Amino acid sequence: MSYTLTGFEGKVAVVTGAGRMRSIGRPIALALAQAGCDVVLTGTGRR
């Protein structure tokens, strides 16, 4: 199933859970950025 995101131009999104390559936050952040949203990523590490 495919979705098209609209209405995100000029918006800012803070995406949590983007600290690892295999996390859900990474693809969400990429989709928002492709839709024109400015994206801020946060995540935690083992340190």
C-alpha positions as CSV (number, residue, x, y, z in Angstrom):
1,M,0.0,0.0,0.0
2,S,1.3,3.5,-0.9
3,Y,0.4,6.8,0.6
4,T,1.1,10.4,-0.6
5,L,1.8,13.0,2.0
6,T,0.5,16.5,1.3
7,G,0.3,19.7,3.2
8,F,3.7,19.5,4.8
9,E,5.5,22.3,2.9
10,G,6.9,24.8,5.3
11,K,6.2,22.7,8.4
12,V,8.7,21.4,10.9
13,A,8.5,17.9,12.4
14,V,10.5,16.5,15.3
15,V,10.9,12.8,14.8
16,T,11.9,10.7,17.8
17,G,13.3,7.2,17.6
18,A,15.6,7.9,14.7
19,G,18.8,6.9,16.4
20,R,19.3,3.6,14.7
21,M,19.4,2.7,11.0
22,R,16.6,0.1,11.5
23,S,14.3,2.2,13.6
24,I,10.8,3.3,12.5
25,G,11.9,7.0,12.9
26,R,14.2,6.9,9.9
27,P,11.7,6.1,7.2
28,I,9.1,8.4,8.7
29,A,11.7,11.2,8.7
30,L,12.6,10.5,5.0
31,A,8.9,10.5,4.0
32,L,8.3,13.8,5.8
33,A,11.4,15.4,4.2
34,Q,10.3,14.2,0.7
35,A,6.9,15.8,1.4
36,G,8.6,19.2,1.9
37,C,8.8,19.2,5.7
38,D,11.9,20.4,7.7
39,V,12.8,17.5,9.9
40,V,14.6,17.4,13.3
41,L,15.8,14.0,14.4
42,T,16.3,12.7,17.9
43,G,17.5,9.3,19.2
44,T,19.3,7.6,21.9
45,G,22.5,5.6,21.8
46,R,24.1,3.1,24.1
47,R,26.5,5.7,25.4
